[in-house]
Amino acid sequence: MKQSTQLYTTPFILLCLSHVLFAGSFNMMVPELPSFLSSMGGEDYKGYIIALFTLSAGLSRPFSGKLTDTIGRIPIMVIGTLVCVVCSLLYPLLTTVAGFLFLRFLHGFSTGFKPTASTAYAADIIPMHRRGEGMGILGISMNVGASMFPPIGSYLAMEYSMDMMFYVSSFLALISIGILMGLKETLEQPQKFKPSLLKISSDEIIEPLALPPAIVAVLLYMCFGVLLTITPDQSEYLGLSNKGLLFTSFTIFSILSRAVAGKVSDHYGRVIVIKFAVILVVGSLILMGLANSPTTLLMASGCLGFSTGIASPAVFAWVIDVSPENRLGRSMATVYIALEIGIGGGALLSAWLYDNNFANFPFAFFVSAAIVSMAFFYLQFFYKKPLEMKS
């Protein structure tokens, strides 16, 4: 497909709409999953809710990256979203902690496939001089789903049942697939799938040119693991009954910053914008550790969302800048692997530091802030090759 000179084309709008529903499908249940797991006697395994999800997503990235570059963007997007449809229908059947953890692992394959192919598809149709802006808008669509649906999920769980929440989650993913089926494939000369494509050699796992943004992603995205793992308990402890509101605050402010941050990175360069954002993320994590009321927690979450909303479009635009066209899927897979390692590591670390002890909330956030700050020092003192695009 010839790349358009316009950003807001019909394919791009439909892609973003499918992303909204995909994100809403798996995010709407996140605030309630710790309680769901505790009801089965698995309160000591809360860190695995996100960690297992991100582990399987990370493991699937090399496959999704290769398949995105061979059989096409759309089939991989559909496969990833279909996983959400099926897994959401299976949650109500669970009766054991082991079953829940296994299903969380399977569910993670959805984000291992859909975002990799979606980002590659977007890169195919976004004008080169508006990459940062386009990645920002695509990220906004993900954030809209992540902000709109967690409160709805909590409402459904409180007013109806957990099962109703899971069924609605599955339905959202199904609609997303319907939208994807209306898109035209952008990969030139896609191959037919054959089992040999699932064989991954060592040089097909990581794209070397994408390693600098991947290193930043590992450190930066730890904050997401922290947010998703311990803030539902923190919300309950501070008296915020609808835990989904915390994610809404995070995402609304992320949307506000993404709307302009991508354009800024197009003009001033990726690295300088990312360094500024990392400083803000560190400060936001410290604020979350100091939160002592629902209001201050919501404000701190909003600050964190605003900060990450600045960083994310720049990171992904940077990846596109340095990626060979025929290895774009692999490059996206590389940075998404790093992202999953960061989120999963943040989830496990914060759960371990928190240890179901409310007094440990500040310590967990402060340690996480220290680790995220390492991204700034890497860019400032160790990254020496300014490969990012400047207009």
DRENDO-1510 file (C-alpha; in Angstrom, 1 decimal, always signed):
<recs>
REC; n; res; u; v; w
REC; 1; MET; +0.0; +0.0; +0.0 .
REC; 2; LYS; +1.4; +3.4; -1.0 .
REC; 3; GLN; +2.0; +5.5; +2.0 .
REC; 4; SER; -0.5; +8.4; +2.2 .
REC; 5; THR; +0.6; +12.0; +2.6 .
REC; 6; GLN; -2.2; +12.4; +5.1 .
REC; 7; LEU; -2.3; +11.0; +8.7 .
REC; 8; TYR; -6.0; +10.7; +9.4 .
REC; 9; THR; -6.9; +8.3; +6.6 .
REC; 10; THR; -9.8; +5.8; +6.9 .
REC; 11; PRO; -7.4; +2.9; +7.5 .
REC; 12; PHE; -5.6; +4.7; +10.3 .
REC; 13; ILE; -8.9; +5.7; +12.0 .
REC; 14; LEU; -10.2; +2.1; +11.8 .
REC; 15; LEU; -6.9; +0.8; +13.2 .
REC; 16; CYS; -7.1; +3.2; +16.1 .
REC; 17; LEU; -10.7; +2.2; +16.8 .
REC; 18; SER; -9.8; -1.5; +16.8 .
REC; 19; HIS; -7.0; -0.6; +19.2 .
REC; 20; VAL; -9.5; +1.2; +21.6 .
REC; 21; LEU; -11.6; -1.9; +21.8 .
REC; 22; PHE; -8.7; -4.3; +22.1 .
REC; 23; ALA; -7.2; -2.3; +24.9 .
REC; 24; GLY; -10.6; -2.0; +26.6 .
REC; 25; SER; -11.0; -5.8; +26.5 .
REC; 26; PHE; -8.1; -6.8; +28.6 .
REC; 27; ASN; -7.7; -3.6; +30.6 .
REC; 28; MET; -11.2; -3.5; +32.0 .
REC; 29; MET; -10.6; -6.5; +34.2 .
REC; 30; VAL; -7.2; -5.4; +35.6 .
REC; 31; PRO; -8.5; -3.5; +38.6 .
REC; 32; GLU; -10.7; -6.4; +39.8 .
REC; 33; LEU; -8.2; -9.3; +39.1 .
REC; 34; PRO; -6.4; -9.0; +42.5 .
REC; 35; SER; -9.7; -9.4; +44.3 .
REC; 36; PHE; -10.7; -12.2; +42.0 .
REC; 37; LEU; -7.4; -14.0; +42.6 .
REC; 38; SER; -7.7; -13.4; +46.4 .
REC; 39; SER; -11.2; -14.9; +46.4 .
REC; 40; MET; -9.6; -18.2; +45.3 .
REC; 41; GLY; -6.9; -18.0; +48.0 .
REC; 42; GLY; -4.2; -16.6; +45.8 .
REC; 43; GLU; -3.5; -13.3; +47.4 .
REC; 44; ASP; +0.2; -14.2; +47.6 .
REC; 45; TYR; +0.4; -14.4; +43.8 .
REC; 46; LYS; -0.8; -10.9; +42.9 .
REC; 47; GLY; +2.5; -10.1; +41.3 .
REC; 48; TYR; +2.0; -12.9; +38.8 .
REC; 49; ILE; -1.2; -11.3; +37.4 .
REC; 50; ILE; +0.8; -8.9; +35.3 .
REC; 51; ALA; +4.1; -10.8; +35.2 .
REC; 52; LEU; +2.7; -14.0; +33.6 .
REC; 53; PHE; +0.7; -11.9; +31.1 .
REC; 54; THR; +3.8; -10.0; +30.1 .
REC; 55; LEU; +6.0; -13.1; +30.1 .
REC; 56; SER; +4.0; -14.8; +27.4 .
REC; 57; ALA; +3.7; -11.5; +25.5 .
REC; 58; GLY; +7.4; -11.2; +25.5 .
REC; 59; LEU; +8.0; -14.9; +24.5 .
REC; 60; SER; +5.6; -14.5; +21.6 .
REC; 61; ARG; +7.2; -11.3; +20.2 .
REC; 62; PRO; +9.9; -13.0; +18.0 .
REC; 63; PHE; +7.1; -15.1; +16.4 .
REC; 64; SER; +4.7; -12.2; +15.9 .
REC; 65; GLY; +7.5; -10.0; +14.5 .
REC; 66; LYS; +8.6; -12.6; +12.0 .
REC; 67; LEU; +5.0; -13.4; +11.0 .
REC; 68; THR; +4.1; -9.7; +10.7 .
REC; 69; ASP; +7.0; -9.4; +8.2 .
REC; 70; THR; +6.0; -12.5; +6.2 .
REC; 71; ILE; +2.3; -13.4; +6.2 .
REC; 72; GLY; +1.1; -9.9; +6.9 .
REC; 73; ARG; +0.0; -7.3; +9.5 .
REC; 74; ILE; -3.8; -8.0; +9.5 .
REC; 75; PRO; -3.7; -11.8; +10.2 .
REC; 76; ILE; -1.4; -11.2; +13.2 .
REC; 77; MET; -3.7; -8.5; +14.6 .
REC; 78; VAL; -6.7; -10.8; +14.2 .
REC; 79; ILE; -4.9; -13.7; +16.0 .
REC; 80; GLY; -3.9; -11.5; +18.9 .
REC; 81; THR; -7.4; -10.1; +19.4 .
REC; 82; LEU; -9.0; -13.6; +19.1 .
REC; 83; VAL; -6.9; -14.7; +22.1 .
REC; 84; CYS; -8.7; -12.0; +24.1 .
REC; 85; VAL; -12.1; -13.3; +22.9 .
REC; 86; VAL; -11.4; -16.8; +24.0 .
REC; 87; CYS; -9.5; -16.1; +27.3 .
REC; 88; SER; -12.2; -13.7; +28.6 .
REC; 89; LEU; -14.8; -16.4; +28.1 .
REC; 90; LEU; -12.7; -18.9; +30.1 .
REC; 91; TYR; -12.2; -16.8; +33.3 .
REC; 92; PRO; -15.7; -17.6; +34.6 .
REC; 93; LEU; -14.9; -21.3; +34.4 .
REC; 94; LEU; -11.8; -21.0; +36.7 .
REC; 95; THR; -11.9; -22.5; +40.2 .
REC; 96; THR; -8.2; -22.8; +41.2 .
REC; 97; VAL; -5.3; -20.5; +41.5 .
REC; 98; ALA; -3.2; -22.6; +39.2 .
REC; 99; GLY; -5.9; -22.4; +36.5 .
REC; 100; PHE; -6.1; -18.7; +36.8 .
REC; 101; LEU; -2.3; -18.2; +36.5 .
REC; 102; PHE; -2.2; -20.5; +33.5 .
REC; 103; LEU; -4.9; -18.6; +31.8 .
REC; 104; ARG; -3.2; -15.3; +32.5 .
REC; 105; PHE; -0.1; -16.7; +30.8 .
REC; 106; LEU; -2.2; -17.7; +27.7 .
REC; 107; HIS; -4.0; -14.3; +27.7 .
REC; 108; GLY; -0.6; -12.5; +27.4 .
REC; 109; PHE; -0.2; -13.9; +23.8 .
REC; 110; SER; -2.8; -11.3; +22.8 .
REC; 111; THR; -0.5; -8.3; +23.5 .
REC; 112; GLY; +2.4; -10.3; +22.0 .
REC; 113; PHE; +0.7; -10.3; +18.6 .
REC; 114; LYS; -1.8; -7.4; +18.2 .
REC; 115; PRO; +0.4; -4.3; +19.2 .
REC; 116; THR; +3.4; -5.6; +17.2 .
REC; 117; ALA; +1.4; -5.9; +14.0 .
REC; 118; SER; -0.6; -2.8; +14.7 .
REC; 119; THR; +2.5; -0.6; +15.1 .
REC; 120; ALA; +4.0; -2.1; +11.9 .
REC; 121; TYR; +0.7; -1.4; +10.0 .
REC; 122; ALA; +0.6; +2.1; +11.3 .
REC; 123; ALA; +4.2; +2.7; +10.2 .
REC; 124; ASP; +3.2; +1.6; +6.7 .
REC; 125; ILE; +0.6; +4.2; +6.4 .
REC; 126; ILE; +1.9; +7.1; +8.5 .
REC; 127; PRO; +3.7; +9.9; +6.6 .
REC; 128; MET; +7.4; +9.9; +7.4 .
REC; 129; HIS; +7.5; +13.5; +8.6 .
REC; 130; ARG; +4.6; +12.8; +11.1 .
REC; 131; ARG; +5.8; +9.5; +12.7 .
REC; 132; GLY; +6.0; +10.8; +16.2 .
REC; 133; GLU; +2.5; +12.4; +15.9 .
REC; 134; GLY; +1.1; +9.2; +14.4 .
REC; 135; MET; +2.6; +7.0; +17.1 .
REC; 136; GLY; +1.2; +9.4; +19.6 .
REC; 137; ILE; -2.3; +9.1; +18.2 .
REC; 138; LEU; -2.0; +5.3; +18.0 .
REC; 139; GLY; -1.0; +5.3; +21.7 .
REC; 140; ILE; -3.9; +7.6; +22.5 .
REC; 141; SER; -6.3; +5.0; +21.1 .
REC; 142; MET; -4.7; +2.3; +23.3 .
REC; 143; ASN; -5.0; +4.7; +26.2 .
REC; 144; VAL; -8.6; +5.6; +25.5 .
REC; 145; GLY; -9.5; +1.9; +25.8 .
REC; 146; ALA; -7.4; +1.6; +28.9 .
REC; 147; SER; -9.2; +4.6; +30.5 .
REC; 148; MET; -12.8; +4.1; +29.4 .
REC; 149; PHE; -13.2; +0.5; +30.4 .
REC; 150; PRO; -11.6; -0.2; +33.8 .
REC; 151; PRO; -14.3; +1.8; +35.6 .
REC; 152; ILE; -16.9; +0.0; +33.5 .
REC; 153; GLY; -15.3; -3.3; +34.5 .
REC; 154; SER; -15.4; -2.4; +38.2 .
REC; 155; TYR; -19.0; -1.2; +37.8 .
REC; 156; LEU; -20.1; -4.5; +36.2 .
REC; 157; ALA; -18.2; -6.5; +38.8 .
REC; 158; MET; -19.8; -4.6; +41.7 .
REC; 159; GLU; -23.4; -4.2; +40.3 .
REC; 160; TYR; -23.7; -7.5; +38.5 .
REC; 161; SER; -20.9; -10.1; +38.7 .
REC; 162; MET; -17.3; -10.8; +37.7 .
REC; 163; ASP; -18.7; -13.1; +35.0 .
REC; 164; MET; -20.6; -10.3; +33.4 .
REC; 165; MET; -17.3; -8.3; +33.3 .
REC; 166; PHE; -15.5; -11.1; +31.6 .
REC; 167; TYR; -18.3; -11.6; +29.0 .
REC; 168; VAL; -18.3; -7.9; +28.1 .
REC; 169; SER; -14.5; -8.0; +27.8 .
REC; 170; SER; -14.8; -10.9; +25.2 .
REC; 171; PHE; -17.5; -9.0; +23.3 .
REC; 172; LEU; -15.3; -5.9; +22.9 .
REC; 173; ALA; -12.5; -8.0; +21.5 .
REC; 174; LEU; -14.9; -9.6; +19.0 .
REC; 175; ILE; -16.0; -6.1; +17.7 .
REC; 176; SER; -12.3; -5.2; +17.3 .
REC; 177; ILE; -11.8; -8.2; +15.0 .
REC; 178; GLY; -14.8; -7.1; +12.9 .
REC; 179; ILE; -13.1; -3.7; +12.4 .
REC; 180; LEU; -9.8; -5.3; +11.4 .
REC; 181; MET; -11.5; -7.4; +8.8 .
REC; 182; GLY; -12.4; -4.2; +6.9 .
REC; 183; LEU; -8.7; -3.1; +6.5 .
REC; 184; LYS; -6.5; -3.7; +3.5 .
REC; 185; GLU; -3.2; -5.5; +4.0 .
REC; 186; THR; -0.2; -3.2; +3.7 .
REC; 187; LEU; +2.6; -5.8; +3.5 .
REC; 188; GLU; +3.7; -6.2; -0.1 .
REC; 189; GLN; +3.6; -9.8; -1.4 .
REC; 190; PRO; +2.6; -11.5; +1.9 .
REC; 191; GLN; +3.4; -15.2; +2.1 .
REC; 192; LYS; +1.0; -18.0; +2.9 .
REC; 193; PHE; +1.5; -19.4; +6.4 .
REC; 194; LYS; +3.6; -22.6; +6.7 .
REC; 195; PRO; +4.8; -24.2; +9.9 .
REC; 196; SER; +8.5; -23.5; +9.0 .
REC; 197; LEU; +7.8; -19.8; +9.6 .
REC; 198; LEU; +7.5; -20.7; +13.3 .
REC; 199; LYS; +11.1; -21.7; +13.4 .
REC; 200; ILE; +13.0; -18.8; +14.8 .
REC; 201; SER; +16.8; -18.5; +14.4 .
REC; 202; SER; +18.9; -16.5; +16.9 .
REC; 203; ASP; +19.4; -13.6; +14.5 .
REC; 204; GLU; +15.6; -13.3; +14.1 .
REC; 205; ILE; +14.8; -12.6; +17.7 .
REC; 206; ILE; +16.5; -9.2; +18.2 .
REC; 207; GLU; +17.0; -6.4; +15.8 .
REC; 208; PRO; +20.4; -4.8; +16.8 .
REC; 209; LEU; +19.5; -1.4; +15.5 .
REC; 210; ALA; +16.5; -1.3; +17.8 .
REC; 211; LEU; +18.5; -2.0; +21.0 .
REC; 212; PRO; +19.0; +1.6; +22.2 .
REC; 213; PRO; +15.3; +2.3; +22.4 .
REC; 214; ALA; +14.7; -1.2; +23.7 .
REC; 215; ILE; +17.1; -0.5; +26.6 .
REC; 216; VAL; +15.2; +2.7; +27.4 .
REC; 217; ALA; +11.9; +0.8; +27.2 .
REC; 218; VAL; +13.0; -1.9; +29.7 .
REC; 219; LEU; +13.7; +0.7; +32.4 .
REC; 220; LEU; +10.9; +3.2; +31.6 .
REC; 221; TYR; +8.1; +0.6; +31.4 .
REC; 222; MET; +8.8; -0.8; +34.9 .
REC; 223; CYS; +6.4; +1.9; +36.1 .
REC; 224; PHE; +3.5; +0.2; +34.3 .
REC; 225; GLY; +4.2; -3.0; +36.2 .
REC; 226; VAL; +4.2; -1.1; +39.5 .
REC; 227; LEU; +1.0; +0.7; +38.6 .
REC; 228; LEU; -0.9; -2.4; +37.5 .
REC; 229; THR; +0.2; -4.6; +40.4 .
REC; 230; ILE; +0.1; -2.7; +43.7 .
REC; 231; THR; -2.1; +0.4; +43.0 .
REC; 232; PRO; -5.4; -1.5; +43.2 .
REC; 233; ASP; -4.5; -2.4; +46.8 .
REC; 234; GLN; -3.3; +1.1; +47.4 .
REC; 235; SER; -6.6; +2.5; +46.1 .
REC; 236; GLU; -8.5; +0.2; +48.5 .
REC; 237; TYR; -6.3; +1.1; +51.4 .
REC; 238; LEU; -6.8; +4.9; +50.8 .
REC; 239; GLY; -10.6; +4.5; +50.4 .
REC; 240; LEU; -10.9; +4.8; +46.6 .
REC; 241; SER; -13.8; +2.3; +46.1 .
REC; 242; ASN; -13.8; +2.2; +42.3 .
REC; 243; LYS; -10.3; +1.2; +41.6 .
REC; 244; GLY; -10.8; +1.7; +37.8 .
REC; 245; LEU; -10.8; +5.5; +38.4 .
REC; 246; LEU; -7.1; +5.4; +39.1 .
REC; 247; PHE; -6.4; +4.0; +35.7 .
REC; 248; THR; -8.8; +6.5; +34.2 .
REC; 249; SER; -6.8; +9.4; +35.7 .
REC; 250; PHE; -3.6; +7.9; +34.5 .
REC; 251; THR; -4.9; +7.5; +30.9 .
REC; 252; ILE; -6.7; +10.8; +30.5 .
REC; 253; PHE; -3.5; +12.7; +31.4 .
REC; 254; SER; -1.5; +10.3; +29.1 .
REC; 255; ILE; -3.9; +11.2; +26.3 .
REC; 256; LEU; -3.4; +14.9; +26.9 .
REC; 257; SER; +0.4; +14.7; +26.6 .
REC; 258; ARG; +0.4; +12.3; +23.7 .
REC; 259; ALA; -1.6; +14.7; +21.7 .
REC; 260; VAL; +1.3; +17.0; +21.4 .
REC; 261; ALA; +4.4; +15.0; +22.5 .
REC; 262; GLY; +4.7; +13.1; +19.2 .
REC; 263; LYS; +4.8; +16.4; +17.3 .
REC; 264; VAL; +7.5; +17.7; +19.7 .
REC; 265; SER; +9.7; +14.7; +19.1 .
REC; 266; ASP; +9.2; +15.1; +15.3 .
REC; 267; HIS; +10.7; +18.5; +15.6 .
REC; 268; TYR; +13.3; +18.4; +18.4 .
REC; 269; GLY; +14.4; +14.7; +18.2 .
REC; 270; ARG; +13.5; +11.6; +20.1 .
REC; 271; VAL; +16.2; +11.3; +22.8 .
REC; 272; ILE; +15.9; +14.8; +24.2 .
REC; 273; VAL; +12.1; +14.3; +24.6 .
REC; 274; ILE; +12.6; +10.9; +26.3 .
REC; 275; LYS; +15.2; +12.3; +28.8 .
REC; 276; PHE; +12.7; +15.0; +29.8 .
REC; 277; ALA; +9.9; +12.4; +30.2 .
REC; 278; VAL; +12.1; +10.1; +32.3 .
REC; 279; ILE; +12.6; +12.9; +34.8 .
REC; 280; LEU; +8.9; +13.5; +35.0 .
REC; 281; VAL; +8.2; +9.7; +35.5 .
REC; 282; VAL; +10.6; +9.5; +38.4 .
REC; 283; GLY; +9.0; +12.5; +40.1 .
REC; 284; SER; +5.5; +11.0; +39.5 .
REC; 285; LEU; +6.5; +7.6; +41.1 .
REC; 286; ILE; +7.8; +9.5; +44.2 .
REC; 287; LEU; +4.5; +11.3; +44.4 .
REC; 288; MET; +2.6; +8.1; +44.3 .
REC; 289; GLY; +4.7; +6.7; +47.1 .
REC; 290; LEU; +3.8; +9.8; +49.2 .
REC; 291; ALA; +0.0; +9.7; +48.4 .
REC; 292; ASN; -2.1; +9.7; +51.5 .
REC; 293; SER; -5.6; +10.2; +50.2 .
REC; 294; PRO; -7.7; +9.2; +47.2 .
REC; 295; THR; -7.3; +12.7; +45.8 .
REC; 296; THR; -3.5; +12.8; +46.0 .
REC; 297; LEU; -3.4; +9.3; +44.6 .
REC; 298; LEU; -5.5; +10.3; +41.6 .
REC; 299; MET; -3.3; +13.3; +41.1 .
REC; 300; ALA; -0.1; +11.3; +41.2 .
REC; 301; SER; -1.5; +8.7; +38.8 .
REC; 302; GLY; -2.4; +11.5; +36.4 .
REC; 303; CYS; +1.2; +12.9; +36.6 .
REC; 304; LEU; +2.5; +9.4; +35.8 .
REC; 305; GLY; +0.2; +9.1; +32.9 .
REC; 306; PHE; +1.2; +12.6; +31.6 .
REC; 307; SER; +4.9; +11.6; +31.9 .
REC; 308; THR; +4.6; +8.3; +30.1 .
REC; 309; GLY; +2.5; +9.9; +27.4 .
REC; 310; ILE; +5.4; +12.1; +26.5 .
REC; 311; ALA; +7.9; +9.2; +26.4 .
REC; 312; SER; +6.0; +6.5; +24.6 .
REC; 313; PRO; +5.4; +8.1; +21.1 .
REC; 314; ALA; +9.1; +9.2; +21.0 .
REC; 315; VAL; +10.3; +5.7; +21.8 .
REC; 316; PHE; +8.2; +4.0; +19.1 .
REC; 317; ALA; +8.9; +6.7; +16.5 .
REC; 318; TRP; +12.6; +6.2; +17.3 .
REC; 319; VAL; +12.3; +2.5; +16.6 .
REC; 320; ILE; +10.7; +3.2; +13.2 .
REC; 321; ASP; +13.5; +5.8; +12.4 .
REC; 322; VAL; +16.3; +3.3; +12.8 .
REC; 323; SER; +14.5; +0.2; +11.4 .
REC; 324; PRO; +15.1; -1.3; +7.9 .
REC; 325; GLU; +11.8; -1.5; +6.1 .
REC; 326; ASN; +12.0; -5.3; +5.6 .
REC; 327; ARG; +12.7; -5.9; +9.3 .
REC; 328; LEU; +10.2; -3.5; +10.8 .
REC; 329; GLY; +8.2; -6.3; +12.4 .
REC; 330; ARG; +11.3; -7.6; +14.1 .
REC; 331; SER; +12.3; -4.2; +15.3 .
REC; 332; MET; +8.9; -3.7; +16.8 .
REC; 333; ALA; +9.1; -7.1; +18.4 .
REC; 334; THR; +12.5; -6.2; +19.9 .
REC; 335; VAL; +11.2; -3.1; +21.6 .
REC; 336; TYR; +8.0; -4.8; +22.7 .
REC; 337; ILE; +10.1; -7.6; +24.3 .
REC; 338; ALA; +11.9; -5.0; +26.2 .
REC; 339; LEU; +8.6; -3.4; +27.2 .
REC; 340; GLU; +7.2; -6.7; +28.5 .
REC; 341; ILE; +10.4; -7.3; +30.5 .
REC; 342; GLY; +10.1; -3.9; +32.0 .
REC; 343; ILE; +6.4; -4.3; +32.9 .
REC; 344; GLY; +6.8; -7.9; +34.2 .
REC; 345; GLY; +9.9; -7.0; +36.2 .
REC; 346; GLY; +8.2; -4.0; +37.7 .
REC; 347; ALA; +5.2; -6.2; +38.6 .
REC; 348; LEU; +7.3; -8.8; +40.3 .
REC; 349; LEU; +9.6; -6.3; +42.1 .
REC; 350; SER; +6.8; -4.1; +43.3 .
REC; 351; ALA; +4.8; -7.1; +44.6 .
REC; 352; TRP; +7.9; -8.4; +46.4 .
REC; 353; LEU; +8.7; -5.0; +47.9 .
REC; 354; TYR; +5.0; -4.4; +48.9 .
REC; 355; ASP; +4.6; -7.9; +50.4 .
REC; 356; ASN; +0.9; -7.3; +51.1 .
REC; 357; ASN; +2.0; -4.8; +53.8 .
REC; 358; PHE; +0.4; -1.3; +53.4 .
REC; 359; ALA; +3.3; +0.3; +55.1 .
REC; 360; ASN; +5.6; -0.7; +52.2 .
REC; 361; PHE; +3.9; +1.3; +49.5 .
REC; 362; PRO; +6.3; +4.2; +49.7 .
REC; 363; PHE; +9.4; +2.0; +49.6 .
REC; 364; ALA; +8.1; +0.1; +46.6 .
REC; 365; PHE; +7.5; +3.3; +44.6 .
REC; 366; PHE; +10.8; +4.9; +45.6 .
REC; 367; VAL; +12.9; +1.9; +44.5 .
REC; 368; SER; +11.0; +1.8; +41.2 .
REC; 369; ALA; +11.7; +5.5; +40.7 .
REC; 370; ALA; +15.4; +4.8; +41.2 .
REC; 371; ILE; +15.5; +2.1; +38.6 .
REC; 372; VAL; +13.5; +4.2; +36.1 .
REC; 373; SER; +16.0; +7.0; +36.5 .
REC; 374; MET; +18.7; +4.7; +35.0 .
REC; 375; ALA; +17.1; +5.4; +31.6 .
REC; 376; PHE; +18.2; +9.0; +31.9 .
REC; 377; PHE; +21.8; +8.1; +32.8 .
REC; 378; TYR; +22.0; +5.7; +29.9 .
REC; 379; LEU; +20.9; +8.3; +27.4 .
REC; 380; GLN; +23.0; +11.0; +29.0 .
REC; 381; PHE; +26.3; +9.1; +29.4 .
REC; 382; PHE; +26.3; +5.9; +27.4 .
REC; 383; TYR; +24.2; +6.4; +24.3 .
REC; 384; LYS; +26.6; +8.0; +21.8 .
REC; 385; LYS; +25.0; +7.5; +18.4 .
REC; 386; PRO; +22.2; +10.0; +17.7 .
REC; 387; LEU; +20.3; +7.9; +15.2 .
REC; 388; GLU; +16.9; +9.5; +15.9 .
REC; 389; MET; +15.3; +11.5; +13.2 .
REC; 390; LYS; +15.0; +15.3; +13.3 .
REC; 391; SER; +12.9; +17.3; +11.0 .
</recs>
